[in-house]
Amino acid sequence: MESAKNTAMMDLYILNRIALSCGNSKNFTAAYNFVLLRDYCLVFEEIVNAFEPHIQLNKNVKKIRQNIKLFGKRGSLKNDDIYLKIRKVHEESFASYENNIGLYLDGERIIGSTVYNTFIFLDSEFENPYLTMYDSEFKEKLRIFFMETMLETRMELEPHILNDENIEFYKNIPILKTDISREVRCFDVRAEKFFEDEKNSLTYQTLQFRLLICLQELNYMIHIYKIFIENTTKKFSDEYTFMRVLTRGLDSILKNINNLFEYSNDEFIQWTNTMDEENKCRIQELAKNKEMILWTKKYRDMIHYDTRNENSNFLDVMTIDDEFKHKCYEVYDEVVVPLQKSISEFFIVTESHRFSFLKMLMMKLGQAET
C-alpha cells in the first residue's frame, strides 16, 4: 500500500511542480495547459480507484481523464466520426466568414492547436468550450471547474496519499525558470482550407487530425524534457517528471501510429511519402515496432496504482531500475524526437489556409447586406 501511495504522491507532486514552474509562461499556457489538465484528471481518478477514499469525483474529471486515448471508438463513434464531431464544434462556434481553428506557432512550426483543446473536452459537459464567447452561464461553469472544482478535488485527495514521511517533501516544491523558447504566436485558419477538403479524402483528413493531436502530446514531452532535464541540474524528481510524462503519453501515440499503419495504410504511406528517405524508413519501421509498443504499454499501465504488490509501482521502477532510465533517454532520442520532427514538417501552414482580414470584412458586409 505504501508503494502505491508514495507513487500517487509523486504523481501529484510533479503535476503541481509543472503547474507552478510553467503556469506563468505564455508559451506553456497557450499550448500545453490542456495536456496538464488531462493528466490531473487522470491522477485524480486513479487515486480514487486505488484507495477508495469515498470521494465523488466530478463527472467531467472522469470524462476528461478518458482522453488519454488518442484514437478508437467512443460509443458508436469511430475515428472519422470523432474528427467530424470536433470539426463541427469549431465550424458551428464561428461565423462562416471567420477563421475557426487556432494554431500555436513557434516560428513557423506548429506546436499545438485549439483542435486539441476541443478533443480534451470530448464527451464532457464542456464539449463545446467556445460557448464561453457568448454564454455567460457556461463561462462561469467552466471557470468554477478550473478554479474551484479541480483545486478542491486535489485538496480532498491529498490526505489519502500523504503521511508524516512524505508530506514535507510534497509541500516544498522547488520552482524552475521556464522561459526556454521564442514567444508562441497564434495563427487562425479555416477548417476546410487547413484540412484541404477539395483535395483530401475524409480518411486522409482524419489521419491529419490524429497526427495533429499526437504532435501536441509530443511537443509537450519535448517541452518537459527541456525544462526538467536540459535546463536544470538533474535531480531524481526531475527525471521522474520527464519519465512519467514520456511513458504516460507515448503509449497512446505509438498505438495511434500503428493503428494508422494497419487500418489506413494508403493514407499512412501517402503521409510518409512526404518525408526524406531516412525519416520515411524510420517512421514506417516505428509503426511496425511491436516491441517498442509493448515496452511503452508496460510502463503506461503503471498509471494504475498497485496496492497489493510492493515494488510494482512506477516510483519503485524509478528507484531500483537504472536500465529503465537509460532506456527512457534512448526512447526520447530515437522515437520522440524523430516522430515529432516528421509530423511537424508535415504540417506546413501558409496564408492560403486562412481568411485574410479584408476577406473576412467583405464576407461579413456581404452577409449584412443580404
Salt bridges, closest charged atoms under 4 A:
ASP11 OD2 - ARG244 NH2 2.72
ASP11 OD1 - ARG248 NH2 3.94
ASP39 OD1 - ARG38 NE 2.83
ASP39 OD2 - ARG248 NH1 3.69
GLU45 OE2 - LYS62 NZ 3.51
GLU45 OE1 - ARG65 NE 2.69
GLU46 OE2 - ARG65 NH2 2.70
GLU46 OE1 - HIS304 ND1 3.00
GLU91 OE2 - ARG87 NE 2.75
GLU92 OE2 - LYS88 NZ 3.89
ASP106 OD2 - ARG109 NH2 3.29
ASP106 OD1 - ARG182 NE 3.38
GLU108 OE2 - ARG185 NH2 3.19
ASP123 OD2 - ARG74 NH1 3.89
ASP123 OD1 - LYS85 NZ 3.96
GLU125 OE1 - LYS141 NZ 3.42
GLU127 OE2 - LYS85 NZ 3.12
GLU140 OE2 - ARG143 NH2 2.89
GLU148 OE2 - ARG143 NH2 3.21
GLU158 OE2 - ARG154 NE 3.04
GLU158 OE1 - LYS171 NZ 3.77
GLU192 OE2 - ARG190 NE 3.14
GLU196 OE2 - LYS199 NZ 3.53
ASP197 OD2 - ARG87 NH2 2.48
GLU217 OE2 - ARG38 NH1 2.82
ASP238 OD1 - ARG17 NH1 2.64
GLU239 OE1 - LYS325 NZ 3.48
ASP251 OD2 - LYS255 NZ 3.30
ASP251 OD2 - ARG300 NE 3.65
GLU262 OE2 - LYS290 NZ 3.07
GLU278 OE2 - ARG282 NH2 3.62
GLU285 OE2 - LYS288 NZ 3.37
ASP301 OD2 - LYS297 NZ 2.71
ASP301 OD1 - ARG300 NH1 3.39
GLU330 OE2 - LYS327 NZ 3.41
GLU345 OE2 - LYS341 NZ 2.89
GLU351 OE2 - ARG354 NH1 3.75
